């Protein structure tokens, strides 16, 4: 059996193939957007849990190996290990948080990066409070997971 396609049918077949490819690309973009939003929510929740439990490793795991974390005064730590050590020292000095919140106020994506901003804060057991505005750059890793690439506390 032979199937013949005239010029009009070929154009229709090409159009259908293009639409199919676009549909697949849009579906993948939507899947990626959902998984990135979930990853950001999980990362923010890890910060809340880590502050409340005093677990610096739970927070540090949300960072990429080559991440940069900067405080509001401009002091920065590079690399997950250095970030973990600073978090551990801070939690030891300040103590656990009796409550903590992260309010993501927006995000935008560009390629393998998502730029997220918001406000985070924690009330410590001694009654003092820490926190403020932040800008976090999330990067898709080679394994498909999203990790913090850059985190900046905004003064």
N, C-alpha and C positions, 0 to 999 in steps of 0.2 A: 504494500500500500504506500502510495506516494502522496505527500501533502505539499501542495503548492501554495505559496504566499505571494500575493501581489503586492505592489508598492504600498497601497493603503493599509493592508494588513501588517506589513513589516513595520510601518510607522506606529501602528497600534500596539504591536508586540513590544517595540522599543519603549513606548510610553509606559506600558504596563510594567516593564522591567525597571524603569527609572522610578516609578511610583512605589514599587515593591522595595527597592533599595532605600528610598527615602523613609518609608514606613519602618523598616528595620532600624535605620539610623535614629529616627525619632524615638522608637521604643527603647533603644539602648541608652539614649540620652536621658529619657525619663527614668529608666532603671538606675542609671548612675546618679541622677539628682536625688532620687529617693534614698539610695544607699549612702550618699554623702550627707544628706540631712540627718539620717539615722546615726551616722558616725559622729557628726558634730554633737548631736543630742547625747550620745553615749559618752563622748569625751567630756562634755560639760557636767554630766552626771558623775563621772569618775572624779572630777575636781571636787564636787560637793561631798561625795562619799569619803574621798581621801582627806579632806579638811576635817570632816566630822570624826573620822576614825583615827586620824593621825598617820595615815598610810601614804607616805611619800612615793612609794613604788607604784601605787595605783594611779597616781597623777602622772608620774614620769613615763609610764607606759603609753600615754596618749601622744608622746612626742616622737618625732623621727630621730634616727640616730644622729643626724647632723643638724638638729634643730638649734635655734637661737631663741633664748627667753630673756626679755629685757624688762626690768622694773621701771616704775615711774620716774626714778632718779637717773635713769640711763645706764645703770649697772646691768651687765648682760652675762649670761652663761651660755657657752656653746657646747652642744652635745648632750645626749640623754643622760649620761653618767654624771656630768657636772650639774645638770639641772636637778637630778635626783638628790645629789649631795646638798645643794642649796635648799631644796624643799625640806629635806630631812632636818637640816640644821634649823630652819625657820620654824618647823612644826615642834621641834624639841624646845626651842626658845619661847614660842608663843603659846604652845599647848593646842589642844584640839578645839575645834569650833563647836559651839552648842547648836548653831544653825548656819547654813550657807545657802546662797542662791546664785544662779547664773541666769541672766535675762539676755538672750540673743536678740538684738534689735534689727538685724538685717544681715544679708550676705549677697555676694555676687561672685560669679565664677568666671574664670579665664583659663581655658585649657585644663591642665592638671592641677590647678590651684583654685581654692575657694577662699575669698576674703570675708571674714565674719567679724562683726563688731557688736558690742553690747556692754553690759554692766555686770560685774560680779562682786560679791561681798560675803563676808563671814563675821558672825558675832562669836567672839571667843569666850571661853568659860569664865574669864575674869571680868567680862562685861565690855571689854574694848571691842572696837570694830575695825576691820581692814577691808579694803576693796576699792573699786572705782571702775572707770571705763577701760575697755581693752579693744585691741585689734588683733585678731588671730588669723594667720594664713595657714590653711590646711592644704596638704599636698598628697595627691594620690601616689601611693608607693608602688613599686614594681609588682607586689603581690595583690594589688587592687584595693588594699586597705587605705583609709585616710588617716594621716597623722599630722600633728602640729609641726609645721616647718618653721614658722616665726610667730612669736607671741610678744606683744608689746602692751604694757600697762600705760595708759594715756594719762599724763598728769592733768 
